[in-house]
């Protein structure tokens, strides 16, 4: 479980660093030209590393703990944006960053042992049906884009990716594929529907979140995204997949989760999340170094 916690932290810092690097890249170029910016490409690399790390964390940690830790990347972004981009940090941002740090420590400590329950047989077809419904909702939202609605769809899609990644180890069709005590059989994994569902959910989530940012402020969209992406998997993980907390830690875990979500909403609406920030003097040299 220690390795899974470290992996979750890698995901947290990876996503936070990626946001700042991508902000630097988008401040220098627009459209597809941004792909020629080294900082932006490096940010995409950090996103990829963070995503893989989160998948590793989901093999042993409860969904509520992993998703909350990843949401803590907002605190990393706010602090780094203050240093690298010279953005203003409001007093409430500093308080919220401290709250996120404290609550995530409690959530990590409250995580129970890995679930031994097998994934219900109906879980796989349900997740595939939900994936199809999200694809339909994405097409409908594309025709009449609303930032808030797109952010909700993105949050549900990313939740589906997390749930599929968490459940793929316990799917009946994949005996031994993702055992928490053994190596992953990557060949067998290619035949697992939930593994492909992770990709489908992730692609739809990324598309919807990008559209949400194009049609509304980044702060509210990001806040909606993380609230859905933390709350929904947490509930399904506990009710369906057997995630649990240590004895006597249920109340601290619930309170910490609520406080973490509230702090993330504050951080999402802060100056450090605004796109197109101009790097502070010396920031480019710092990043190149």
ABEGO torsion letter per residue (X at the ends): XAAAAAAAAAAAAAAAAAAAAAAAAAAABBEAAAAABAAAAAAAAAAAAAAAAAAAAAAABBAAAAAAAAAAAAAAAAAAAAAAAGBBBBAAAAAAAAAAAAAAAAAAAABBBBBABBBBAAAAAAAAAAAAAAAAAAAAAAABBBAAAAAAAAAAAAAAAAAAAAAAAABAABBGAABAABBBBAAAAAABAAAAAAAAAAAAAAAAAAAAAAABBAAAAAAAAAAAAAAAAAAAAAAAAGBBBBBGAAAAAAAAAAAAAAAAAAAAABAAABBGBBBBBGAAAAAAX
